[in-house]
Amino acid sequence: MSKNLLKKLLLIGLTLCFFTGITIFVIIITRGGMITKEGIIESGVVKITIEPQNIDYSVYINDNLFKVVNQRINNLEEGKYTMKIVSKGFTSWEKDIKITSGLVTELNVQLFPEKFSLNQVTKSNIDQAFFSKNGEYVYYVIKQSEFGNEKGIWRLKLTNNQLLFANQENSPEKISDIITPLTAAIASGKYKLIPSINNEKVVFADLSTNAIYILDATKQNSVIADNLIKTLKFTPTNINWFDGANSLILNDKNLLVEYSLSNNEITVIHYSQDGNLVFGIANSVIFYSDPINKQVFQYKNKVSNQIILSNATLPENITFISAANTDNSNLIIATTTDYYYVNLDKSIIKKITDSSYQLLSSANDSLGALFNKENQLYAFNIKETIATSTISVEATLISDTFNQANDSMQYVPSDTHLIMYQNANKIVTIMENDGANKLILLSDYVLKNPTFQLNSNGKTFFILLNDATTDTTTSVRSNLYKLNLAGN
């Protein structure tokens, strides 16, 4: 073998060793390790993402000030810590965290202003308001007004348009006058508006006569479907949008169907002989259980296929299915004895809790759920640790005085926070989805219904309130108000 060939092979070997060493070094450092004279010391890393962005803040761990470099705090020994984040003009954030050696703990922190200013958005008299699921729009009805052209169905975009460097406020858009088919329902107050997923259409459901009308949300006085009941030949108990604004999913106690708005075609998805339909709706997939054959199906593109997991078996006697709005692979299901989290893509089934708890609602991604047990409100959160391929369920007591008949609790569109209204003391509270960092937004205000939500970017809180007035000779008016949660 020639000397030149030996030199080339040696050079290649040294190069491979160098880059292998660099790779190992980078992996050790990014996962929190330290290389010392004594060897490699395993530790953990905290990565912090702060909202609002571009604000100055300080981080304290167990009351000691820590330096944050590139949103990270490195070299934390494994264990439990109390972390506190403070910023001038904002309320402090505090939480107990657990550091695991070799892993990066990610924290998404929302700081709220110390002071809020409640600003009136509309100056009319709103009868009822309905927020879109994604927090992009609010739809509302005005049935009494001294100005005739104000009466009708309206919508308002809740995120402001950015025009160059200016923040341009949105103006309400009128969808429809109070046209003849809608008059009686609006007069009685027995109606509901159901916006489509993409906010292009809206269902007007007449709850007194069970009539269903579909309006074009982008054109005024445009009725797409006039009393859908005549076409369906049955009265549905539930109405849900499906596949954007292309279809509706409707059901009574026996029948589950898809109604296509493009061709008026009705597709039967499932018929339950015992009158006990069990199904969940994602954006473009329906999941339903067949209790006779003890199978679960998914319906998509007008075709049903049985769900078979590769490494797990779905439980039998499924009594409830909740599908994620944002992820077609996540489900929350219930049997007669237990609740489970299911990830279809990864064939994961994880018990959440037992059936002594009552499910109130689930997060849009189905990675969280709210349960009531003997007037105690609990939040259950499902967390996946990718590095260790493990799934854990964490339960937190949110309130021990929750009155399900009068109080309300809901997820914000991003699922990061919860908003709770307690009727007894007229308090609206926002908190993280595990109950941490509770903050009172409003107190001693009279809510109508109650109706409230964060907008899609999570920066503004909207709520329907009765106007404050000392005039006892006039009727109480209701309007939309907002709180800026992002600070100045």
C-alpha positions in Angstrom: 0.0 0.0 0.0 1.5 3.4 -1.0 2.2 6.2 1.5 -0.2 8.5 -0.3 -3.1 6.1 0.1 -2.2 5.6 3.8 -2.2 9.4 4.3 -5.6 9.7 2.6 -7.1 6.9 4.7 -5.7 8.5 7.9 -7.0 11.9 6.9 -10.5 10.4 6.2 -10.5 8.6 9.6 -9.4 11.7 11.5 -12.1 13.8 9.7 -14.8 11.2 10.6 -13.6 11.2 14.2 -13.6 15.0 14.4 -17.2 15.4 13.1 -18.4 12.5 15.2 -17.0 14.2 18.2 -18.5 17.5 17.3 -21.9 15.8 16.8 -21.7 14.1 20.2 -20.6 17.4 21.8 -23.5 19.3 20.3 -26.0 16.6 21.4 -24.7 16.7 24.9 -24.8 20.5 25.2 -28.3 20.9 23.6 -29.7 18.3 26.0 -28.3 20.1 29.0 -25.1 18.1 29.6 -21.8 19.6 30.8 -18.3 18.4 29.9 -15.9 18.9 32.9 -12.6 17.6 34.1 -14.5 14.9 35.9 -16.4 13.9 32.8 -19.9 14.4 31.4 -22.4 15.7 33.9 -26.0 15.1 32.9 -28.4 18.0 33.4 -31.5 19.5 31.9 -32.5 22.6 29.9 -35.5 25.0 30.1 -36.6 26.7 27.0 -38.9 29.7 27.6 -41.2 31.3 25.0 -42.8 34.5 26.3 -45.9 36.3 25.1 -46.0 39.3 24.5 -42.8 39.1 22.6 -40.0 41.7 22.8 -40.5 42.6 26.4 -37.8 42.6 29.1 -38.2 40.0 31.8 -36.4 38.3 34.6 -36.4 34.6 35.6 -36.1 33.3 39.2 -35.6 29.7 40.0 -36.1 28.9 43.7 -35.8 32.7 44.3 -32.4 32.9 42.5 -32.0 35.1 39.5 -30.9 33.1 36.4 -29.6 34.4 33.1 -31.6 33.5 29.9 -29.5 33.0 26.8 -31.4 32.4 23.5 -34.6 31.7 25.4 -32.8 28.9 27.3 -31.5 28.2 30.8 -28.9 25.4 30.7 -27.3 23.1 33.2 -30.1 22.6 35.7 -29.8 19.5 37.8 -32.6 17.0 37.7 -35.3 17.7 40.2 -38.3 20.0 41.0 -38.1 23.7 41.0 -40.3 26.8 41.5 -39.9 29.2 38.5 -41.1 32.8 38.6 -41.0 35.2 35.7 -41.5 39.0 36.2 -41.8 41.9 33.9 -42.6 45.5 34.6 -46.2 46.4 33.9 -47.3 42.7 33.8 -48.5 40.3 36.4 -45.9 37.7 37.6 -46.0 34.1 36.4 -45.1 31.3 38.7 -45.1 27.5 38.4 -43.6 24.4 39.8 -41.6 22.6 37.1 -39.8 19.3 36.9 -36.3 19.0 35.2 -35.2 15.7 33.7 -31.6 15.1 32.9 -30.9 15.0 29.1 -34.3 16.6 28.3 -35.5 20.1 27.3 -38.5 21.3 29.2 -40.4 23.8 27.1 -42.5 26.5 28.8 -44.9 28.7 26.9 -45.6 31.7 29.1 -48.4 34.2 28.7 -47.9 37.4 30.7 -51.0 39.6 31.3 -51.0 43.3 32.0 -51.3 44.4 35.6 -54.2 46.8 34.7 -57.0 46.2 32.2 -59.2 48.7 30.5 -62.7 47.6 29.5 -63.6 49.2 26.2 -67.0 49.1 24.5 -66.9 47.6 21.0 -70.5 47.9 19.8 -73.1 50.6 20.5 -76.4 49.0 19.7 -78.5 46.4 21.6 -77.4 42.8 21.0 -80.0 40.1 21.6 -77.6 37.1 21.4 -74.0 36.6 20.3 -72.2 33.4 19.1 -68.4 33.1 18.7 -66.8 31.0 15.9 -64.8 28.1 17.1 -61.5 29.5 16.0 -62.1 32.9 17.7 -61.9 34.8 14.4 -65.5 36.2 14.4 -68.4 36.9 16.6 -71.9 36.7 15.1 -74.8 38.6 16.8 -78.4 39.6 16.3 -80.0 43.0 16.9 -83.8 42.8 17.0 -84.6 46.1 18.8 -83.2 49.4 17.6 -84.4 52.9 17.1 -82.6 52.7 13.7 -84.4 50.4 11.4 -81.3 49.5 9.3 -79.5 48.2 12.5 -81.9 45.3 13.0 -80.6 42.1 11.6 -77.8 39.5 11.8 -74.2 40.9 12.0 -70.7 39.6 12.4 -67.5 41.3 13.5 -63.9 40.1 12.8 -62.0 40.0 16.2 -58.5 40.3 14.9 -57.5 43.7 13.6 -56.1 44.2 10.1 -52.5 45.3 10.0 -52.2 48.2 7.5 -48.6 49.2 7.2 -47.7 50.2 10.8 -51.3 51.1 11.8 -53.7 48.9 13.7 -57.0 49.2 11.8 -60.2 48.5 13.7 -62.7 46.3 12.0 -66.2 47.4 11.3 -69.3 45.1 11.8 -70.6 43.5 8.6 -74.3 42.9 8.1 -75.2 39.4 7.0 -78.9 39.6 6.8 -81.9 41.8 7.6 -84.6 40.1 9.7 -86.2 38.5 6.7 -89.6 36.8 6.9 -88.5 33.2 7.6 -86.4 34.4 10.6 -88.8 36.9 12.1 -90.7 34.7 14.5 -87.7 32.9 15.9 -85.8 36.2 16.5 -88.8 37.8 18.1 -89.1 34.8 20.5 -85.4 34.6 21.1 -85.5 30.8 20.3 -82.8 30.5 17.8 -79.1 29.7 17.4 -76.4 30.8 15.0 -73.7 28.2 14.0 -70.8 29.6 12.0 -69.0 27.3 9.5 -65.4 26.3 10.2 -64.1 28.8 7.6 -66.7 31.5 8.5 -68.1 31.6 5.0 -71.6 30.4 5.9 -73.8 30.4 9.0 -76.7 28.1 10.1 -79.7 29.8 11.5 -81.5 27.2 13.6 -85.1 28.1 14.5 -85.5 26.2 17.9 -89.2 26.8 18.1 -90.2 25.2 14.8 -87.0 23.2 14.2 -86.5 24.9 10.8 -82.9 25.2 9.5 -81.7 28.0 7.2 -78.2 28.5 5.8 -77.0 32.0 5.1 -74.0 33.2 3.1 -71.8 35.1 5.6 -70.0 37.0 2.9 -73.2 38.4 1.1 -76.1 40.3 2.6 -79.5 38.6 2.6 -78.3 35.6 0.7 -80.2 32.4 1.8 -78.4 29.3 0.5 -80.8 26.8 1.9 -84.4 27.6 2.8 -85.7 25.3 5.6 -83.5 22.3 5.2 -86.0 20.1 7.1 -88.1 19.8 4.0 -85.1 18.2 2.2 -83.9 16.0 5.0 -87.4 14.5 5.8 -86.4 14.3 9.5 -85.8 16.7 12.4 -82.1 16.7 13.6 -81.2 17.1 17.2 -77.7 18.3 16.4 -76.2 20.3 13.6 -72.4 20.5 12.9 -70.4 21.9 10.1 -68.1 19.5 8.2 -65.2 19.9 5.7 -65.0 23.7 6.0 -68.3 24.9 4.7 -69.0 22.2 2.2 -71.3 19.9 4.3 -73.4 19.6 7.4 -73.4 16.6 9.7 -76.9 16.1 11.2 -78.4 13.5 13.4 -81.4 12.4 15.5 -81.3 9.6 18.0 -81.1 6.9 15.2 -79.7 8.5 12.1 -76.4 10.2 11.3 -76.1 11.8 7.8 -73.9 14.2 5.8 -75.7 16.8 3.7 -73.6 18.3 0.9 -74.4 21.9 0.1 -72.8 21.7 -3.4 -75.3 19.1 -4.8 -77.9 18.7 -2.0 -76.9 15.0 -1.7 -77.7 13.2 1.6 -75.3 10.4 2.6 -76.2 8.1 5.4 -73.2 7.6 7.6 -74.7 5.3 10.3 -78.0 4.0 11.5 -78.3 2.9 15.1 -81.1 0.4 15.8 -81.1 1.0 19.5 -81.3 4.7 19.2 -78.0 5.3 20.8 -75.7 7.1 18.3 -72.1 7.4 19.5 -69.9 9.6 17.3 -67.3 12.4 17.2 -66.7 15.1 14.6 -63.3 16.3 13.5 -62.8 18.9 10.7 -62.9 16.4 7.9 -63.4 13.0 9.6 -66.3 11.4 11.5 -65.6 8.7 14.1 -68.5 6.5 15.1 -69.1 3.3 17.1 -71.1 0.3 16.1 -72.1 -1.3 19.4 -73.7 -4.4 17.8 -70.5 -5.4 16.0 -68.3 -3.8 18.7 -66.3 -1.9 16.1 -65.2 1.8 15.5 -65.2 3.4 12.1 -63.9 6.5 10.5 -65.9 8.2 7.8 -64.2 10.4 5.2 -64.9 11.3 1.6 -68.2 9.5 1.9 -66.5 6.2 2.8 -66.5 4.4 6.1 -63.5 2.2 7.2 -63.0 0.2 10.3 -60.3 1.6 12.7 -57.7 -1.1 13.5 -54.8 -0.1 15.6 -51.4 -1.8 15.0 -50.2 -2.2 18.5 -53.4 -1.8 20.7 -57.0 -2.8 20.8 -59.8 -0.3 21.3 -62.0 -1.0 24.3 -65.5 -2.5 23.8 -68.8 -0.9 24.7 -67.8 2.6 23.8 -70.4 5.1 25.0 -68.8 8.4 23.9 -66.4 9.8 21.3 -64.9 13.3 21.2 -62.7 14.1 18.2 -60.1 16.8 18.0 -60.9 19.8 15.8 -57.3 20.4 15.0 -55.9 16.9 14.7 -57.7 13.9 13.1 -55.6 11.4 15.0 -56.6 12.3 18.6 -59.7 11.1 20.3 -61.2 11.0 23.8 -63.5 8.0 24.3 -65.5 6.6 27.1 -66.8 3.2 28.1 -69.2 2.3 30.9 -66.3 2.4 33.4 -63.5 4.6 32.1 -62.4 7.5 29.9 -59.4 7.1 27.5 -57.1 9.1 25.3 -56.5 7.5 21.9 -53.9 8.5 19.3 -54.7 6.6 16.1 -51.5 7.4 14.3 -49.3 6.0 17.1 -51.7 3.3 18.3 -51.7 4.7 21.8 -54.5 4.2 24.4 -54.1 5.8 27.8 -56.6 5.8 30.6 -57.6 9.3 31.7 -60.0 8.6 34.6 -63.0 6.6 35.6 -66.6 7.2 34.9 -67.4 8.6 38.4 -66.3 11.9 36.7 -68.6 13.7 34.3 -67.0 15.0 31.1 -67.9 18.7 30.5 -65.8 19.5 27.5 -62.6 18.6 25.7 -59.8 20.7 24.2 -59.7 21.4 20.5 -56.7 19.1 20.1 -58.2 16.5 22.5 -55.1 16.7 24.7 -57.1 18.1 27.6 -60.5 17.7 29.1 -62.7 19.2 31.9 -64.5 17.0 34.3 -67.0 17.6 37.1 -67.3 15.4 40.2 -69.6 16.4 43.0 -69.3 20.1 42.1 -65.5 19.9 41.9 -64.0 20.9 38.6 -60.9 19.1 37.3 -58.7 19.6 34.4 -57.0 16.6 32.9 -54.0 17.1 30.5 -52.4 14.5 28.3 -48.6 15.1 27.8 -46.3 13.2 25.5 -42.5 13.1 26.1 -41.1 12.4 22.7 -37.6 11.7 23.9 -38.7 8.9 26.2 -41.8 7.9 24.1 -44.1 8.1 27.1 -47.6 9.5 27.7 -48.7 10.9 31.0 -52.0 12.2 32.4 -52.0 15.0 34.9 -55.1 16.0 36.9 -55.6 19.4 38.6 -58.4 20.6 40.8 -59.6 23.9 39.3 -62.5 24.7 41.6 -64.2 23.0 44.5 -67.3 25.2 44.3 -68.3 24.7 40.6 -72.0 24.9 40.0 -72.6 23.3 36.7 -76.1 24.7 36.3 -75.0 28.4 36.7 -71.2 28.5 36.2 -69.3 27.9 32.9 -65.8 27.0 31.9 -64.3 26.8 28.4 -61.1 26.4 26.5 -59.7 29.3 24.5 -59.3 28.6 20.8 -55.5 27.8 21.2 -56.3 25.4 24.2 -53.5 27.1 26.2 -55.9 28.7 28.7 -59.3 28.2 30.4 -61.9 30.9 31.1 -64.3 30.4 34.0 -67.4 32.4 34.9 -68.8 32.0 38.4 -72.3 33.3 38.6 -72.6 33.7 42.4 -69.9 36.4 42.6 -70.0 37.5 38.9 -66.3 36.8 38.4 -64.6 36.0 35.1 -61.2 34.3 35.6 -58.5 33.2 33.1 -55.9 30.5 33.9 -53.6 28.1 32.2 -55.1 24.8 31.0 -53.8 23.1 34.2 -55.3 25.7 36.5 -52.1 27.6 37.2 -51.6 31.4 37.3 -55.3 32.3 37.8 -56.1 36.0 37.0 -59.5 37.8 37.5 -60.4 39.6 34.3 -63.8 41.0 35.4 -65.9 41.1 38.5 -69.3 42.5 39.4 -70.5 42.8 35.8 -73.8 41.4 34.5 -73.1 39.0 31.7 -75.7 38.1 29.2 -76.1 34.3 28.8 -72.9 34.3 29.5 -71.1 34.8 26.2 -67.3 35.4 26.0 -64.1 34.2 24.2 -60.6 35.1 23.4 -59.9 36.0 19.8 -57.8 33.7 17.5 -54.5 35.3 18.4 -55.2 35.2 22.1 -54.5 38.9 22.6 -58.0 40.3 23.2 -60.9 39.1 25.4 -64.4 39.8 24.2 -67.6 39.5 26.3 -71.3 40.4 26.0 -72.3 42.6 28.9 -75.4 44.5 30.0 -74.6 48.2 29.7 -74.3 50.1 33.0 -77.1 52.6 33.4 -78.8 54.6 36.1 -81.9 55.3 33.9 -84.7 53.1 35.3 -87.1 54.3 32.6 -85.4 52.5 29.7 -84.7 48.8 29.1 -81.3 47.4 29.7 -79.1 47.2 26.5 -76.4 44.7 25.9 -73.2 45.2 23.9 -69.8 43.6 23.2 -66.8 44.8 25.2 -63.2 43.9 25.1 -60.0 43.7 27.2 -56.6 44.0 25.7 -54.5 41.2 27.2 -51.3 41.9 25.4 -50.5 45.2 27.1 -49.6 48.5 25.4 
